[in-house]
């Protein structure tokens, strides 16, 4: 399987993101890809504030 973030998904993440990275590398998101029988569920979790964004495209 190939797990990828599209440009549309990147735009949704940018609009949703309000936190500043606290890591020296600038990393602040955890991406979760869940394959299902009807498609791929994609969630993004902010490691700074623990909010979760569902960017699944059906």
Protein Blocks (a to p, Z undefined) as FASTA:
>chain_A
ZZdddfklmmmmmmmpmcdcfbfnlpabdcdddddfkbccdddddfklopacdfbdZZ
